[in-house]
Amino acid sequence: MTNSPKTNKTFIYLIISIIIYFATISNIEFSGMKTEIIKGDGRGYYSYLPSIFIHHTLDFTKVFEFEKQKLALDYLGHFYIDNGSTKINKYYSGVALLLLPFFLIAYFLSLIFGFELSGYSLLFQYSVVFAGLFYCILGLWFTRKLLRLYKIPEKVIIFVIVLLLFGTNLFYYSFLNPSHSHIYSFAVVAAFLYFVKKTFNSYSVKDIYKAAVALGLIMLIRPTNALILLILPFLASDKTTLFNTGSKFFKFKKEFFIAFFIVLGIFSIQFIINLIQSGSIFIWSYKGEGFNFLKPEFSNLLFSYRKGLFIYTPLTFLAFFALIPLIRKSYYKFFTLTGFFLILFYFLSSWWNWFYGDSFGMRSVIEFYPIFAIMLGLLFYKLSSKYIKIPIVIISVLFLIVNLIQTYQYNNFIIHPDAMNKEKYWHVFLKTGDEYKNIFGGSAESRYGEIKEREIKTYFNNFENPLEDWMLFSVVEIGDTAYSGTKATMLDSKVIYNSGIKIQVDSTLLNIEKPFIKTSLWKYDIEENASLKAVFVIDIKSSKGKNYFYKTFRLTDLPSDSTKIWKQSKLEFKIPKLKSIDDIIMLYVWNAEAKNFYVDDVEIGIFEEVK
């Protein structure tokens, strides 16, 4: 099926216009333009650029210190790893390389017009917005060209592209969080697949070299994404094509070696950076992290209410129905595609943090969405009966709507960034009202492997007798109502802060390299959801009274109709290495909504993480 150039241009202009529209409205708030686009892990990927072009160094200490001054006190910059007296970047430099043209435009415009040249001013923030916009369009463009190689009709391709953009979390990471790596990986993976498929269809040296450039960039963004090579047998479509194309490629050594050195040359950018940073070509920057290949979280990766791929991006589940017509037509295609996904999901689910931290949905799969596009395209193309096609099209549109609603929920703090479960998910399913914002508590911070703990100090108070250093503003006699004894601390409209302790740092605490705190307390809501928005506060001050760490944690995980029963709240969190003797650690409950509840039996432990 062919289309006129005019039709093709109309489609391209329409898609670009839609993308620009959503990119624009996503980055404008009622109070004006968003000022923080580069955030989360995106700070680590991006920071190569200000470090090199602003600070003229690959020691990321200056970038870390700058960010620490600008961000909240709980910022720890987990993507900067201490390497002797310097800080190195945990992440690879591929995203920064793709961002470079947009960064340089912002850099020179800042020079010309005298704007702040920090690398983080509004102009630099929005350079990342335009970068995300560009690579989103580029990825969709290559995905469209890829689908054409499968001779999928243009109407089906348009529908698939719309589903891919608005029916998956590609939407979120293109428009709302473009500083993360996923939209960039998506674009170069789509380009790689297109040039490889084109080579299988009609052997071309130029396409091989282009595929090599794309593969080099894929690995420079994230080396593990080289798993995309496992899809090559499926792209070949049959054994004969795979063997013949492979024979040609390896037979002509010139093509093989040039392609190899293209990939190596691009990936060597990281080797050079490593050498400058540490004096060593090879660095395992993910210290304290790794894979648990003997304990893959396969079912959680796909079905968990915390981040499950099929829960938060149900369109991907629908895509697997393409295996039905595929097995009827070709056992080879069925088994090569199924094998690819089994290996991919096994690998991704074996990462120690299988849910990949604060994120919307299973973000680690986004880079592989062009393959899902092929599956959706083949599914819709092969549906001949309207009695099957119409329901599946309707389901696809419904899944698209669900994705957009969930994107809104995540962006407006209705869906928790990392601590969702079945009860929470259905409590807010398709809910968008303000009353559902920020109603969920979090969970203990995840740690890799078998962590040994060394107890440093513990503190306990059941409020029956006065204890030194505890900050108690209202201890009340409540008899048998108390969790233990007859007394508890009271929080209400007059007592906003209570149930806390003030700890003076001494030499014992000062020498802890990796400190973390565990807390446990019991709470009793006198009125419904009284402690829902209450938080536990950790506030660390220097000996001169200046805060250098401050973080809050929700006491209540989920709204509840039950009142006047004791419920336990447990928390566990990391803190920075303490700076000096006489620093102060303050831990207490903040009754943010000034409602009525009791707190009893508070236990606080300071520990050191040891391997």
LUMSEPA-75786 format. One record per residue (C-alpha): residue number from 1; y, z, x. Coordinates in steps of 0.1 Angstrom, whole numbers. Example, Ala and Ser with C-alpha at 12.3 -4.5 7.8 and 13.67 -1.06 7.14 Angstrom:
residues 2
[1, [-45, 78, 123]] [2, [-11, 71, 137]] 
END
This chain:
residues 611
[1, [0, 0, 0]] [2, [33, -10, 14]] [3, [69, 0, 7]] [4, [101, -18, 12]] [5, [124, -7, 40]] [6, [150, 3, 13]] [7, [124, 26, -4]] [8, [116, 42, 30]] [9, [152, 48, 38]] [10, [159, 63, 4]] [11, [130, 87, 8]] [12, [142, 97, 43]] [13, [178, 102, 32]] [14, [166, 123, 2]] [15, [144, 146, 23]] [16, [171, 151, 49]] [17, [197, 158, 22]] [18, [174, 184, 6]] [19, [166, 201, 39]] [20, [203, 202, 49]] [21, [211, 217, 15]] [22, [185, 245, 17]] [23, [194, 251, 54]] [24, [230, 256, 43]] [25, [225, 279, 13]] [26, [199, 299, 32]] [27, [225, 309, 59]] [28, [254, 317, 36]] [29, [257, 351, 18]] [30, [281, 362, -9]] [31, [301, 379, 18]] [32, [302, 348, 40]] [33, [281, 332, 66]] [34, [252, 350, 81]] [35, [260, 364, 116]] [36, [225, 370, 128]] [37, [202, 340, 130]] [38, [185, 348, 163]] [39, [164, 378, 154]] [40, [130, 394, 159]] [41, [107, 376, 183]] [42, [132, 348, 182]] [43, [154, 368, 206]] [44, [127, 367, 232]] [45, [121, 329, 229]] [46, [158, 322, 229]] [47, [169, 346, 257]] [48, [159, 322, 285]] [49, [191, 303, 277]] [50, [218, 330, 279]] [51, [199, 346, 309]] [52, [200, 313, 329]] [53, [233, 298, 317]] [54, [254, 329, 310]] [55, [240, 355, 334]] [56, [226, 330, 360]] [57, [194, 350, 365]] [58, [158, 352, 354]] [59, [160, 389, 355]] [60, [163, 397, 318]] [61, [178, 432, 323]] [62, [213, 419, 316]] [63, [202, 402, 284]] [64, [184, 433, 273]] [65, [214, 456, 280]] [66, [237, 432, 261]] [67, [214, 431, 231]] [68, [210, 469, 232]] [69, [247, 473, 229]] [70, [249, 449, 199]] [71, [219, 460, 179]] [72, [207, 491, 162]] [73, [197, 521, 182]] [74, [160, 516, 174]] [75, [160, 483, 194]] [76, [134, 485, 222]] [77, [132, 448, 232]] [78, [94, 447, 233]] [79, [94, 411, 246]] [80, [110, 422, 279]] [81, [84, 436, 303]] [82, [92, 457, 333]] [83, [80, 441, 366]] [84, [91, 464, 394]] [85, [129, 466, 393]] [86, [133, 436, 371]] [87, [125, 426, 335]] [88, [105, 395, 328]] [89, [102, 376, 295]] [90, [69, 381, 276]] [91, [72, 348, 259]] [92, [68, 313, 273]] [93, [98, 290, 277]] [94, [89, 260, 255]] [95, [111, 270, 225]] [96, [141, 275, 249]] [97, [135, 240, 263]] [98, [136, 225, 228]] [99, [167, 246, 219]] [100, [185, 236, 251]] [101, [205, 205, 238]] [102, [218, 226, 208]] [103, [226, 255, 231]] [104, [246, 233, 255]] [105, [266, 219, 226]] [106, [275, 254, 215]] [107, [282, 263, 252]] [108, [306, 234, 258]] [109, [324, 239, 224]] [110, [329, 275, 233]] [111, [344, 265, 267]] [112, [367, 239, 251]] [113, [379, 261, 223]] [114, [379, 294, 241]] [115, [353, 311, 219]] [116, [332, 340, 231]] [117, [308, 328, 258]] [118, [280, 354, 253]] [119, [252, 332, 241]] [120, [251, 352, 208]] [121, [284, 344, 191]] [122, [284, 327, 157]] [123, [285, 292, 173]] [124, [254, 299, 193]] [125, [237, 315, 163]] [126, [242, 284, 142]] [127, [231, 261, 171]] [128, [197, 276, 163]] [129, [201, 268, 126]] [130, [208, 231, 135]] [131, [178, 231, 159]] [132, [155, 244, 132]] [133, [168, 218, 109]] [134, [163, 190, 134]] [135, [127, 200, 143]] [136, [118, 205, 106]] [137, [129, 169, 99]] [138, [111, 157, 130]] [139, [79, 175, 122]] [140, [79, 162, 86]] [141, [87, 127, 99]] [142, [57, 126, 122]] [143, [35, 142, 95]] [144, [45, 113, 72]] [145, [37, 87, 98]] [146, [4, 105, 104]] [147, [-6, 103, 68]] [148, [3, 66, 67]] [149, [-24, 61, 94]] [150, [-49, 74, 69]] [151, [-36, 47, 44]] [152, [-26, 73, 19]] [153, [-2, 58, -7]] [154, [35, 66, -3]] [155, [38, 85, -36]] [156, [10, 108, -25]] [157, [27, 112, 9]] [158, [60, 122, -7]] [159, [42, 147, -29]] [160, [24, 162, 1]] [161, [56, 164, 22]] [162, [74, 182, -6]] [163, [44, 206, -10]] [164, [43, 213, 27]] [165, [80, 221, 29]] [166, [85, 241, -2]] [167, [49, 253, -9]] [168, [43, 271, 24]] [169, [60, 295, 48]] [170, [72, 265, 67]] [171, [102, 268, 44]] [172, [110, 304, 55]] [173, [107, 296, 93]] [174, [127, 264, 90]] [175, [156, 277, 70]] [176, [157, 315, 70]] [177, [142, 324, 104]] [178, [145, 293, 127]] [179, [146, 313, 160]] [180, [108, 319, 159]] [181, [85, 295, 176]] [182, [67, 281, 146]] [183, [89, 252, 134]] [184, [91, 239, 170]] [185, [53, 241, 174]] [186, [49, 224, 141]] [187, [71, 195, 152]] [188, [53, 188, 185]] [189, [18, 193, 170]] [190, [27, 167, 143]] [191, [39, 143, 170]] [192, [7, 149, 191]] [193, [-16, 143, 162]] [194, [2, 111, 153]] [195, [1, 96, 188]] [196, [-36, 106, 192]] [197, [-46, 92, 158]] [198, [-27, 60, 166]] [199, [-46, 58, 199]] [200, [-79, 61, 181]] [201, [-69, 34, 157]] [202, [-56, 10, 184]] [203, [-58, 20, 221]] [204, [-24, 23, 236]] [205, [-14, 36, 270]] [206, [21, 44, 258]] [207, [8, 64, 229]] [208, [-14, 84, 253]] [209, [16, 93, 275]] [210, [36, 103, 244]] [211, [7, 125, 232]] [212, [6, 140, 267]] [213, [43, 149, 265]] [214, [37, 165, 231]] [215, [7, 185, 244]] [216, [27, 197, 274]] [217, [54, 210, 250]] [218, [27, 226, 228]] [219, [13, 246, 257]] [220, [47, 255, 270]] [221, [56, 270, 237]] [222, [23, 289, 233]] [223, [-7, 281, 256]] [224, [-32, 291, 230]] [225, [-20, 263, 207]] [226, [-39, 240, 230]] [227, [-67, 247, 205]] [228, [-53, 216, 188]] [229, [-74, 196, 212]] [230, [-105, 206, 192]] [231, [-93, 184, 163]] [232, [-97, 152, 183]] [233, [-133, 145, 171]] [234, [-120, 146, 135]] [235, [-91, 124, 143]] [236, [-115, 98, 158]] [237, [-132, 95, 123]] [238, [-166, 87, 138]] [239, [-188, 91, 169]] [240, [-184, 55, 180]] [241, [-146, 56, 180]] [242, [-146, 90, 198]] [243, [-170, 77, 225]] [244, [-153, 43, 230]] [245, [-118, 57, 232]] [246, [-129, 85, 255]] [247, [-147, 60, 277]] [248, [-116, 39, 280]] [249, [-94, 69, 288]] [250, [-116, 83, 315]] [251, [-126, 49, 329]] [252, [-91, 40, 338]] [253, [-83, 68, 362]] [254, [-46, 59, 364]] [255, [-41, 66, 327]] [256, [-61, 99, 329]] [257, [-42, 112, 360]] [258, [-8, 102, 347]] [259, [-15, 119, 313]] [260, [-29, 149, 331]] [261, [2, 152, 354]] [262, [26, 148, 325]] [263, [10, 178, 308]] [264, [8, 198, 340]] [265, [44, 188, 350]] [266, [58, 201, 317]] [267, [37, 233, 317]] [268, [47, 238, 354]] [269, [82, 247, 341]] [270, [67, 281, 333]] [271, [50, 284, 367]] [272, [84, 278, 384]] [273, [100, 305, 361]] [274, [72, 329, 369]] [275, [76, 323, 406]] [276, [113, 330, 405]] [277, [109, 361, 383]] [278, [80, 377, 401]] [279, [70, 358, 432]] [280, [37, 348, 415]] [281, [29, 316, 397]] [282, [5, 333, 373]] [283, [17, 362, 352]] [284, [-1, 379, 323]] [285, [31, 388, 304]] [286, [12, 402, 274]] [287, [5, 435, 291]] [288, [-13, 459, 269]] [289, [-23, 432, 245]] [290, [-53, 409, 242]] [291, [-82, 395, 221]] [292, [-110, 414, 204]] [293, [-135, 386, 203]] [294, [-163, 409, 193]] [295, [-143, 422, 163]] [296, [-126, 392, 147]] [297, [-107, 400, 115]] [298, [-118, 368, 99]] [299, [-117, 379, 62]] [300, [-84, 397, 67]] [301, [-68, 366, 83]] [302, [-76, 347, 51]] [303, [-78, 371, 23]] [304, [-59, 403, 32]] [305, [-31, 414, 10]] [306, [-13, 424, 41]] [307, [-9, 389, 55]] [308, [-38, 368, 43]] [309, [-33, 330, 46]] [310, [-47, 323, 12]] [311, [-28, 351, -5]] [312, [6, 342, 8]] [313, [2, 305, 12]] [314, [-24, 296, -16]] [315, [-17, 259, -11]] [316, [-38, 261, 21]] [317, [-67, 273, 0]] [318, [-64, 243, -23]] [319, [-64, 220, 8]] [320, [-99, 230, 16]] [321, [-111, 213, -16]] [322, [-107, 181, 4]] [323, [-140, 190, 21]] [324, [-158, 180, -12]] [325, [-149, 143, -12]] [326, [-150, 144, 26]] [327, [-187, 155, 28]] [328, [-196, 128, 3]] [329, [-180, 101, 24]] [330, [-188, 113, 60]] [331, [-208, 142, 73]] [332, [-192, 136, 107]] [333, [-157, 142, 93]] [334, [-168, 172, 73]] [335, [-185, 190, 101]] [336, [-158, 182, 128]] [337, [-130, 194, 105]] [338, [-150, 225, 93]] [339, [-159, 233, 129]] [340, [-123, 231, 140]] [341, [-111, 256, 114]] [342, [-140, 280, 121]] [343, [-130, 281, 157]] [344, [-93, 283, 150]] [345, [-97, 311, 125]] [346, [-121, 330, 147]] [347, [-96, 327, 176]] [348, [-65, 337, 156]] [349, [-83, 366, 139]] [350, [-95, 380, 173]] [351, [-59, 388, 185]] [352, [-55, 425, 186]] [353, [-26, 423, 161]] [354, [-44, 400, 137]] [355, [-15, 401, 112]] [356, [10, 392, 139]] [357, [36, 419, 132]] [358, [66, 417, 109]] [359, [64, 382, 93]] [360, [61, 363, 61]] [361, [25, 353, 55]] [362, [1, 342, 82]] [363, [27, 326, 105]] [364, [2, 319, 133]] [365, [-12, 290, 112]] [366, [21, 272, 106]] [367, [18, 250, 138]] [368, [-14, 235, 123]] [369, [1, 226, 89]] [370, [0, 188, 97]] [371, [-38, 191, 95]] [372, [-35, 207, 61]] [373, [-12, 178, 51]] [374, [-40, 154, 60]] [375, [-64, 174, 38]] [376, [-40, 175, 9]] [377, [-33, 138, 13]] [378, [-70, 129, 13]] [379, [-76, 153, -17]] [380, [-50, 137, -39]] [381, [-58, 102, -28]] [382, [-95, 106, -35]] [383, [-90, 121, -70]] [384, [-98, 92, -93]] [385, [-102, 110, -126]] [386, [-70, 120, -143]] [387, [-89, 150, -159]] [388, [-92, 164, -124]] [389, [-61, 151, -108]] [390, [-36, 164, -134]] [391, [-49, 201, -133]] [392, [-49, 200, -95]] [393, [-13, 186, -93]] [394, [-2, 213, -118]] [395, [-19, 240, -97]] [396, [-2, 226, -66]] [397, [32, 229, -83]] [398, [25, 264, -94]] [399, [15, 274, -59]] [400, [48, 259, -47]] [401, [67, 280, -72]] [402, [48, 311, -61]] [403, [56, 304, -25]] [404, [93, 301, -32]] [405, [93, 333, -52]] [406, [75, 352, -25]] [407, [99, 337, 1]] [408, [128, 352, -20]] [409, [109, 385, -22]] [410, [103, 387, 15]] [411, [139, 378, 24]] [412, [152, 404, 0]] [413, [129, 433, 11]] [414, [107, 432, -20]] [415, [76, 423, 1]] [416, [73, 446, 30]] [417, [73, 429, 64]] [418, [40, 443, 77]] [419, [25, 470, 54]] [420, [15, 453, 22]] [421, [-17, 461, 4]] [422, [-34, 452, -29]] [423, [-16, 478, -49]] [424, [18, 469, -35]] [425, [12, 432, -39]] [426, [4, 433, -76]] [427, [31, 459, -82]] [428, [58, 434, -73]] [429, [39, 401, -81]] [430, [66, 375, -90]] [431, [92, 403, -95]] [432, [127, 395, -83]] [433, [149, 423, -97]] [434, [171, 445, -75]] [435, [151, 475, -87]] [436, [121, 462, -66]] [437, [140, 460, -33]] [438, [131, 484, -6]] [439, [106, 504, -26]] [440, [77, 503, -1]] [441, [71, 525, 29]] [442, [55, 512, 61]] [443, [25, 522, 81]] [444, [16, 535, 116]] [445, [27, 512, 144]] [446, [-3, 491, 156]] [447, [-16, 496, 192]] [448, [-40, 475, 212]] [449, [-75, 486, 221]] [450, [-89, 521, 224]] [451, [-58, 542, 232]] [452, [-63, 576, 247]] [453, [-38, 602, 238]] [454, [-26, 631, 259]] [455, [-10, 658, 238]] [456, [22, 671, 254]] [457, [37, 694, 227]] [458, [31, 702, 191]] [459, [53, 720, 166]] [460, [43, 734, 132]] [461, [62, 751, 104]] [462, [50, 763, 70]] [463, [84, 780, 64]] [464, [69, 814, 58]] [465, [87, 829, 87]] [466, [119, 819, 107]] [467, [112, 798, 138]] [468, [135, 790, 167]] [469, [151, 755, 169]] [470, [141, 745, 133]] [471, [170, 731, 112]] [472, [164, 746, 78]] [473, [192, 745, 52]] [474, [172, 756, 21]] [475, [140, 776, 22]] [476, [129, 787, -13]] [477, [103, 811, -26]] [478, [81, 791, -51]] [479, [50, 812, -52]] [480, [17, 794, -59]] [481, [35, 761, -62]] [482, [39, 760, -24]] [483, [14, 739, -5]] [484, [5, 769, 17]] [485, [19, 804, 14]] [486, [47, 810, -10]] [487, [77, 792, 5]] [488, [88, 755, 11]] [489, [120, 737, 20]] [490, [141, 723, -9]] [491, [159, 690, -10]] [492, [183, 681, -38]] [493, [218, 669, -45]] [494, [232, 697, -24]] [495, [207, 696, 4]] [496, [205, 661, 19]] [497, [191, 669, 53]] [498, [163, 695, 58]] [499, [129, 703, 72]] [500, [139, 694, 108]] [501, [136, 705, 144]] [502, [158, 702, 174]] [503, [138, 697, 206]] [504, [154, 702, 241]] [505, [140, 677, 266]] [506, [125, 694, 297]] [507, [107, 682, 328]] [508, [74, 680, 308]] [509, [88, 655, 283]] [510, [109, 636, 309]] [511, [79, 624, 329]] [512, [61, 607, 299]] [513, [59, 569, 306]] [514, [48, 559, 271]] [515, [57, 586, 246]] [516, [50, 585, 210]] [517, [53, 609, 181]] [518, [29, 618, 153]] [519, [42, 636, 122]] [520, [26, 650, 91]] [521, [42, 668, 61]] [522, [35, 675, 25]] [523, [60, 666, -2]] [524, [62, 676, -39]] [525, [83, 655, -63]] [526, [100, 676, -89]] [527, [112, 645, -107]] [528, [96, 610, -108]] [529, [98, 592, -75]] [530, [122, 618, -61]] [531, [111, 611, -25]] [532, [108, 574, -29]] [533, [138, 565, -8]] [534, [137, 597, 14]] [535, [131, 590, 51]] [536, [120, 608, 82]] [537, [146, 605, 110]] [538, [141, 605, 147]] [539, [174, 608, 165]] [540, [176, 611, 203]] [541, [209, 620, 220]] [542, [219, 622, 256]] [543, [230, 655, 271]] [544, [266, 643, 265]] [545, [259, 638, 228]] [546, [256, 600, 228]] [547, [228, 585, 206]] [548, [205, 562, 225]] [549, [176, 560, 199]] [550, [177, 563, 161]] [551, [151, 552, 136]] [552, [140, 561, 101]] [553, [106, 559, 84]] [554, [99, 560, 46]] [555, [80, 591, 34]] [556, [66, 574, 4]] [557, [45, 543, 6]] [558, [45, 532, -31]] [559, [63, 542, -63]] [560, [43, 565, -86]] [561, [46, 580, -121]] [562, [30, 612, -110]] [563, [51, 643, -104]] [564, [46, 679, -93]] [565, [16, 673, -71]] [566, [15, 676, -33]] [567, [11, 644, -13]] [568, [8, 640, 24]] [569, [30, 617, 44]] [570, [18, 607, 79]] [571, [38, 588, 105]] [572, [32, 576, 140]] [573, [58, 558, 161]] [574, [68, 549, 197]] [575, [100, 562, 213]] [576, [117, 551, 245]] [577, [111, 569, 278]] [578, [134, 599, 277]] [579, [164, 596, 301]] [580, [172, 631, 314]] [581, [167, 668, 311]] [582, [188, 684, 284]] [583, [186, 653, 261]] [584, [181, 663, 225]] [585, [153, 650, 201]] [586, [161, 657, 165]] [587, [135, 651, 138]] [588, [143, 658, 101]] [589, [140, 646, 65]] [590, [169, 627, 50]] [591, [171, 629, 12]] [592, [188, 595, 9]] [593, [190, 595, -30]] [594, [198, 632, -33]] [595, [169, 638, -57]] [596, [148, 670, -61]] [597, [116, 676, -41]] [598, [100, 701, -18]] [599, [86, 697, 17]] [600, [60, 720, 32]] [601, [38, 723, 63]] [602, [56, 700, 87]] [603, [37, 692, 119]] [604, [52, 672, 148]] [605, [33, 662, 179]] [606, [46, 645, 211]] [607, [20, 625, 229]] [608, [16, 602, 259]] [609, [-3, 569, 256]] [610, [-28, 566, 284]] [611, [-55, 540, 291]] 
END
